[in-house]
């Protein structure tokens, strides 16, 4: 049977101002960072909760992301690593968060000692608080409530809109094939059409006035 590739909903993303509004609704450094890191790095939720403190290089502004993959030929697990860049502002938030969490008994090295299900719950709560009830096209979106993958999606679209190449975005997102990453070009073209049409509509309005 031929596998059908699920359609990626290019409307299921947040604009930067909505992300900032979402962060503003948080009430503690942990929740703010759970939003900020995916927004600024594009990591998956499974990768987010797997980050260890020693994986963060504050000097080089990078995070080592480790992913376990099964080899098809022998079924053995192998670890793949990539380094994603991160901005200084987010690193300062990490430092503040690490100071804040000293009041709690956990002394391990995981940055977020939390389950994936708990992250989902936090996102749903923050989404409701920020007035973000549903995202994307109901006909094709797997997740309508705010979900960590929406921030990964938003990061990728923002990078494309700002001119990042597919090759560099692919390395940051950890896609094995550029074909997977190139889906975001569809949004870029749509965005260009919107800007293009707006320019000519404005010009036509000017010509009419003359």
Kinemage of the C-alpha trace (Angstrom):
@kinemage 1
@onewidth
@group {chain A} dominant
@subgroup {mainchain}
@vectorlist {calphas} color= white
{ca unk a 1} P 0.000 0.000 0.000
{ca unk a 2} L 1.287 3.452 -0.917
{ca unk a 3} L 1.687 5.773 2.045
{ca unk a 4} L -0.031 9.122 1.712
{ca unk a 5} L 2.016 12.099 2.855
{ca unk a 6} L -0.154 14.225 5.149
{ca unk a 7} L -0.883 17.731 3.937
{ca unk a 8} L 0.930 20.384 5.927
{ca unk a 9} L -1.391 23.207 6.917
{ca unk a 10} L 0.408 26.388 5.923
{ca unk a 11} L -2.105 28.478 7.848
{ca unk a 12} L -1.291 26.814 11.177
{ca unk a 13} L 1.287 29.295 12.402
{ca unk a 14} L 1.565 32.330 14.652
{ca unk a 15} L 2.850 35.769 13.726
{ca unk a 16} L 5.672 37.143 15.941
{ca unk a 17} L 3.341 39.524 17.766
{ca unk a 18} L 1.047 36.643 18.742
{ca unk a 19} L 3.984 34.635 20.052
{ca unk a 20} L 5.068 37.590 22.170
{ca unk a 21} L 1.500 37.956 23.434
{ca unk a 22} L 1.542 34.276 24.336
{ca unk a 23} L 4.787 34.643 26.276
{ca unk a 24} L 3.360 37.681 28.060
{ca unk a 25} L 0.544 35.532 29.481
{ca unk a 26} L 2.955 33.154 31.246
{ca unk a 27} L 3.294 33.387 35.008
{ca unk a 28} L 6.660 31.699 35.540
{ca unk a 29} L 10.057 31.432 33.771
{ca unk a 30} L 9.538 27.778 32.847
{ca unk a 31} L 6.376 28.315 30.828
{ca unk a 32} L 7.851 31.370 29.111
{ca unk a 33} L 10.872 29.322 28.056
{ca unk a 34} L 8.711 26.422 26.868
{ca unk a 35} L 7.306 28.876 24.320
{ca unk a 36} L 10.447 30.869 23.602
{ca unk a 37} L 12.845 28.001 22.779
{ca unk a 38} L 10.674 26.351 20.068
{ca unk a 39} L 9.885 29.800 18.650
{ca unk a 40} L 13.558 30.759 18.421
{ca unk a 41} L 15.028 27.354 17.452
{ca unk a 42} L 12.284 25.311 15.758
{ca unk a 43} L 12.908 22.223 17.896
{ca unk a 44} L 10.293 19.470 18.182
{ca unk a 45} L 8.564 18.959 21.525
{ca unk a 46} L 10.334 15.589 21.969
{ca unk a 47} L 13.657 17.367 21.443
{ca unk a 48} L 12.668 20.214 23.764
{ca unk a 49} L 12.063 17.968 26.769
{ca unk a 50} L 15.249 16.019 25.994
{ca unk a 51} L 17.569 19.030 26.310
{ca unk a 52} L 20.068 18.728 29.144
{ca unk a 53} L 21.727 21.708 30.753
{ca unk a 54} L 25.138 20.559 29.516
{ca unk a 55} L 23.782 20.529 25.958
{ca unk a 56} L 23.571 24.331 26.030
{ca unk a 57} L 26.716 26.170 24.968
{ca unk a 58} L 26.269 29.668 26.362
{ca unk a 59} L 29.532 30.886 24.815
{ca unk a 60} L 28.855 29.716 21.258
{ca unk a 61} L 25.078 30.271 21.516
{ca unk a 62} L 24.135 26.774 20.464
{ca unk a 63} L 22.112 23.816 21.732
{ca unk a 64} L 23.067 20.228 20.964
{ca unk a 65} L 19.950 18.312 19.948
{ca unk a 66} L 20.158 14.528 20.255
{ca unk a 67} L 17.693 12.240 18.498
{ca unk a 68} L 17.474 8.462 18.657
{ca unk a 69} L 16.846 6.846 15.259
{ca unk a 70} L 16.312 3.194 14.339
{ca unk a 71} L 18.399 1.874 11.452
{ca unk a 72} L 16.238 0.069 8.936
{ca unk a 73} L 18.833 -2.541 7.986
{ca unk a 74} L 19.400 -3.959 11.468
{ca unk a 75} L 16.876 -2.273 13.766
{ca unk a 76} L 19.597 -0.831 16.020
{ca unk a 77} L 19.186 2.573 17.630
{ca unk a 78} L 21.689 5.257 16.707
{ca unk a 79} L 22.023 8.762 18.064
{ca unk a 80} L 22.004 11.664 15.655
{ca unk a 81} L 23.145 15.083 16.762
{ca unk a 82} L 22.801 18.563 15.386
{ca unk a 83} L 23.572 21.967 16.818
{ca unk a 84} L 20.922 24.654 16.567
{ca unk a 85} L 21.730 28.346 17.041
{ca unk a 86} L 19.979 30.356 19.718
{ca unk a 87} L 19.827 34.061 20.468
{ca unk a 88} L 21.364 35.760 23.487
{ca unk a 89} L 17.996 36.957 24.796
{ca unk a 90} L 16.726 33.388 25.086
{ca unk a 91} L 19.949 32.309 26.796
{ca unk a 92} L 19.408 35.032 29.393
{ca unk a 93} L 15.929 33.609 29.951
{ca unk a 94} L 17.512 30.173 30.459
{ca unk a 95} L 19.817 31.595 33.137
{ca unk a 96} L 16.889 33.260 34.912
{ca unk a 97} L 14.900 30.035 34.745
{ca unk a 98} L 17.760 27.961 36.200
{ca unk a 99} L 17.975 30.389 39.126
{ca unk a 100} L 14.201 30.271 39.612
{ca unk a 101} L 13.996 26.495 39.713
{ca unk a 102} L 16.545 26.182 42.530
{ca unk a 103} L 13.595 26.528 44.892
{ca unk a 104} L 12.346 23.102 43.779
{ca unk a 105} L 13.749 19.706 44.843
{ca unk a 106} L 14.701 18.491 41.340
{ca unk a 107} L 18.498 18.412 40.984
{ca unk a 108} L 18.882 16.510 37.706
{ca unk a 109} L 20.370 17.791 34.472
{ca unk a 110} L 17.267 17.910 32.278
{ca unk a 111} L 16.396 21.474 31.371
{ca unk a 112} L 12.697 20.629 31.598
{ca unk a 113} L 11.929 17.659 33.882
{ca unk a 114} L 8.456 17.384 32.407
{ca unk a 115} L 6.422 15.010 30.244
{ca unk a 116} L 5.248 15.648 26.713
{ca unk a 117} L 1.640 15.455 27.882
{ca unk a 118} L 2.290 18.146 30.491
{ca unk a 119} L 3.822 20.420 27.830
{ca unk a 120} L 0.673 19.983 25.719
{ca unk a 121} L -1.481 20.940 28.716
{ca unk a 122} L 0.588 24.067 29.355
{ca unk a 123} L 0.245 25.108 25.715
{ca unk a 124} L -3.522 24.604 25.764
{ca unk a 125} L -3.822 26.654 28.949
{ca unk a 126} L -1.661 29.492 27.608
{ca unk a 127} L -3.507 29.447 24.288
{ca unk a 128} L -6.846 29.945 26.032
{ca unk a 129} L -5.394 32.665 28.221
{ca unk a 130} L -4.000 34.511 25.183
{ca unk a 131} L -7.241 34.105 23.239
{ca unk a 132} L -5.718 31.683 20.730
{ca unk a 133} L -8.473 29.072 20.606
{ca unk a 134} L -8.010 27.426 17.212
{ca unk a 135} L -5.276 27.578 14.593
{ca unk a 136} L -5.191 26.630 10.937
{ca unk a 137} L -7.572 25.015 8.475
{ca unk a 138} L -10.068 22.616 10.112
{ca unk a 139} L -10.121 20.483 6.950
{ca unk a 140} L -6.442 19.524 7.084
{ca unk a 141} L -5.016 20.416 10.499
{ca unk a 142} L -4.291 17.584 12.888
{ca unk a 143} L -4.042 20.015 15.815
{ca unk a 144} L -6.409 22.987 16.152
{ca unk a 145} L -5.644 23.881 19.753
{ca unk a 146} L -2.277 25.517 20.380
{ca unk a 147} L 0.382 22.821 20.170
{ca unk a 148} L 4.214 22.910 20.407
{ca unk a 149} L 4.478 22.028 16.717
{ca unk a 150} L 2.769 25.318 15.863
{ca unk a 151} L 5.820 27.128 17.232
{ca unk a 152} L 8.176 24.975 15.121
{ca unk a 153} L 5.995 25.746 12.122
{ca unk a 154} L 5.973 29.466 12.958
{ca unk a 155} L 9.763 29.492 13.301
{ca unk a 156} L 10.234 27.908 9.869
{ca unk a 157} L 7.826 30.287 8.129
{ca unk a 158} L 9.380 33.305 9.829
{ca unk a 159} L 12.863 32.216 8.704
{ca unk a 160} L 11.713 31.735 5.100
{ca unk a 161} L 10.016 35.125 5.089
{ca unk a 162} L 13.221 36.713 6.337
{ca unk a 163} L 15.269 35.130 3.538
{ca unk a 164} L 16.899 32.057 5.130
{ca unk a 165} L 17.836 29.415 2.555
{ca unk a 166} L 16.162 26.016 2.514
{ca unk a 167} L 19.549 24.340 3.022
{ca unk a 168} L 20.263 26.214 6.242
{ca unk a 169} L 16.718 25.847 7.519
{ca unk a 170} L 16.896 22.106 6.841
{ca unk a 171} L 19.982 21.803 9.066
{ca unk a 172} L 18.353 23.716 11.897
{ca unk a 173} L 15.085 21.768 11.748
{ca unk a 174} L 16.854 18.418 11.421
{ca unk a 175} L 15.003 17.254 8.309
{ca unk a 176} L 16.710 14.349 6.550
{ca unk a 177} L 15.606 15.606 3.148
{ca unk a 178} L 15.364 19.148 1.715
{ca unk a 179} L 12.059 18.056 0.155
{ca unk a 180} L 10.479 18.074 3.615
{ca unk a 181} L 11.765 21.573 4.315
{ca unk a 182} L 10.810 22.933 0.897
{ca unk a 183} L 7.103 22.718 1.791
{ca unk a 184} L 7.614 26.083 3.499
{ca unk a 185} L 8.404 27.633 0.121
{ca unk a 186} L 4.719 27.208 -0.701
{ca unk a 187} L 3.945 29.674 2.049
{ca unk a 188} L 6.694 31.994 0.835
{ca unk a 189} L 5.166 32.110 -2.649
{ca unk a 190} L 1.702 32.764 -1.179
{ca unk a 191} L 3.159 35.558 0.909
{ca unk a 192} L 4.838 37.068 -2.158
{ca unk a 193} L 1.540 36.994 -4.044
{ca unk a 194} L -0.193 38.815 -1.203
{ca unk a 195} L 2.483 41.530 -1.174
{ca unk a 196} L 2.501 41.701 -4.976
{ca unk a 197} L -1.275 42.081 -5.218
{ca unk a 198} L -1.286 44.707 -2.480
{ca unk a 199} L 1.338 46.781 -4.339
{ca unk a 200} L -0.632 46.755 -7.595
{ca unk a 201} L -3.946 47.408 -5.903
{ca unk a 202} L -2.411 50.513 -4.317
{ca unk a 203} L -0.990 51.639 -7.670
{ca unk a 204} L -4.306 51.115 -9.431
{ca unk a 205} L -5.973 53.211 -6.769
{ca unk a 206} L -3.464 56.000 -7.382
{ca unk a 207} L -4.027 55.854 -11.154
{ca unk a 208} L -7.790 56.139 -10.652
{ca unk a 209} L -7.381 59.249 -8.516
{ca unk a 210} L -5.223 60.899 -11.191
